[in-house]
């Protein structure tokens, strides 16, 4: 059994294209912090907690060593949004050749969606993509930031990216097997 999936590739080709959003109210206690120590356990937690209900499955089979190798690559960064000390979501950046930075993953845990955190995290994380070379001096200055989202992602994903100044540059339509929702609680009784 399959279903049709539309994948949209979006990008920014200048820092000036970024349109950040207002920060959540101070009383909400939201802060964004770079996870500077590569921790496969933490990254896998974020991946499964955010992607469990939107069909993120490509990294579920990764062993610990592959997570560690991925996170140790120069120019790979994870920025985490916290609400009053609790992880609310993350954005993962990865440097590519010629000053290109991909936003590989971005999202919020289900309990934190609709709380004015996503737009702020995306804007902040995109700004960090544009200044990535300042933290990684061996990398060239960023010339382009890109990402992709698809019809299996949240219903507001593409619009959020476009509000932050990303523009569509390619659309793909494919037939994909129907996947079960990834379970962020493996081994738990249902």
Secondary structure, DSSP 8 states (H G I E B T S, - for coil): -EEEEEEEEEEESSGGG--------GGG-EEEEE--S--HHHHHHHHHHHHTTTT--TTTT--HHHHHHHHTSTTEEEEEEEETTEEEEEEEEEEEGGGEEEEEEEEE-GGGTTSS-HHHHHHHHHHHHHTHHHH-TTS----EEEEEEETTS-TTHHHHHHHTT-EEEEEEEEEEE------TTTT---
